[in-house]
Amino acid sequence: MILKDIFRKLIENYIKNKENIKNSNENMNFDDMISSKSNIKSFKIPPQITFLVLVFISGMLLFAIFRLILLFQNSEQLTGVPYKYIIYALLNRGSIFDMSVNSYILILPFFFLFLGYFIPPSRKWFNYITIIFLFIAYSFAIAIHSTDIPFFAYFNSRLTNSILNWTEDLGLMIKSRFSSITYYPYAALFLIVSFGFCWWIKIIANKTILSSGGKENRIYTKIIFFLVFGFLIFNGVRGNLNYKIFPLRIADAFFLEYSFPNQLGLNPMFTFFESYKIKNPKIISDKEAIQNTQKNLNVNQKYESPIARDIKFDSISTKPNVVIFIVESLSTYQMKRYGNPVNFMPFLDSLANVSATFDNIYTAGMHTYN
């Protein structure tokens, strides 16, 4: 009987509570319902997040356009390359490297904007600092991408810090670049695109972070937004979500035996700064180098030069009729043999056609100083 009474009281209490909840919902007035909905609407994506996302997407499109320009400028290197590899280099490898570079650029803007997000009185200053920083960062990125196109045409590789090899003579470097009209289109490309992109960033800012703000999110909501977007930028910089492997490296762009698609996936901003990570090789002293040379060549020094030696032949040498031409700053594209329609060097071309000519060779570098 006791168990039966307890069970009956539990059922009565359940029915009573259910009726009370129903009555309270029916008695809720219109103002209470509006207040409840307004609390939901007060939770909104902050303009700082909207601004960063739009700038990121714009940066991705910007770098993709430069990659397409590079593709069309070097279309002759696509011969024999399956289209699926080209698309993979553009959409997969290229997007990953562009994502990493854009994420690097947005690290400081992310912190500036969220400082203003958490400290409303200083928000205006942090917003303008962010905009100015993005103007400078993306103008520099556009300059790197504009320079990368003629650099690739000359070196067949993406831009590295070797472009600065003549900075000790800045006047000569500037003169050598602007004395040739072939660089003018790329200078114009830099000016037009950088101005247009900075103007676009200002438009985005006016629509987001510089517009009059609405109701502020609560502090815990701000912290959640900060952590989530910080996590996204961190992984964007890494280039992958697999923490068991290294962050993005230049080697990740090389996925097949064709050279150009591998190069196509890289971002010149990435290769430029990565080239600074290569440590200078350890160079031995002159004394040690001379000792090694003397040992390897069996030199017993008796001349002024420490590595000079006598050469004695065991037999009479032949006298082949060989003339070696060494011409300073002669590029193959200036010769008719290599496709130049103008007959600039008829005598040298005629010699090449009847001589032992080596059209594909490996050298220590592309410049004479190498």
Salt bridges, closest charged atoms under 4 A:
ASP5 OD1 - ARG8 NH2 3.85
GLU12 OE2 - ARG8 NH1 3.24
ASP98 OD2 - ARG67 NH1 2.59
ASP148 OD2 - ARG158 NH2 2.96
GLU216 OE2 - ARG123 NH1 2.72
GLU216 OE1 - LYS222 NZ 2.98
GLU274 OE2 - LYS277 NZ 2.88
ASP310 OD2 - LYS302 NZ 2.66
ASP359 OD2 - ARG337 NH2 3.21
